[in-house]
Amino acid sequence: MNVIIVIDPHPVLRLGLAELLGEKHLNATILTEGYSVFEQEKPTEPLPCSLVLLTLSSVEPPCPYLERLSQFYSSQFILLFDEPRTHPTPAFFSHQPLVRGLISKESSPDLIRAAVRLVLAGGTCFPNVIPTVDTPTPTPPTVIATTTDSGFVFTSHPNEAELLGLTKRQYEVLVLLAEGFPLKTIAKQLNISVATAKSHTESLYQRLNVNNRNAAVYTAVNMGAS
């Protein structure tokens, strides 16, 4: 069985990736780490693995991470996730033989799994054109806080429901799912029945083309939700 190491600074995204790439999809064991792994003491022997899926930092160059990566993991291949405004140049890849692919974090779950399968099979997965100019930093959206009938203060971002193709209620359920609340609590917070909360959850899963909480949050974040 393949062993895949997922390194991403965001806990929710790590969980989402682990779910997307788990045993039922890729016959692989998934281990997750944050960037803090690079601050740990160097192990006596690097951990052998089939693939490291590393999210590039949007504020630091990739080379130091890749150099430290080899101290902790003995990987056959490396697949990079591209954070917004992080664009390695083509010359960068010529000096990184283990790096076999670069995919956007906005990619669909199916595309991510396909890229991982391709790299594990010995192939490569690079965009046709790798941009070299940073894009402007987007202006953070205005945050609006409203209070539900049960007294719960609900924080939302204008237009995110529309961005995700969700109704306002489905978006509210998604936000509470991301906070880790069970359906019973979500129903109470939104002053709806558990059956209705479950129905909204199933509908938003269908619209996001996912089948669980972690995948829904992961997909929403990669579509631009905050």
Buried (B, 14 or more C-beta within 10 A) or exposed (E): EBBBBBBBBBEBBBBBBBBBBBEEBBEBBBBBBBBEBBEEEEEEEBEEBBBBBBBBBEEEEBEEBBEBBEEBBEBBBBBBBBBBBBBBEEEBBEEBEBBBBBBEBEBBBEEBBBBBBBBBEEEBBBEEEBEEEEEEEEEEBEEEEEEBEEEBEBEBBEEBBEBBEBBEBBBBBBBBBBEEBEBEBBBBBBEBEBEBBBBBBEBBBEBBEBEBBBBBBBBBBBBBBE
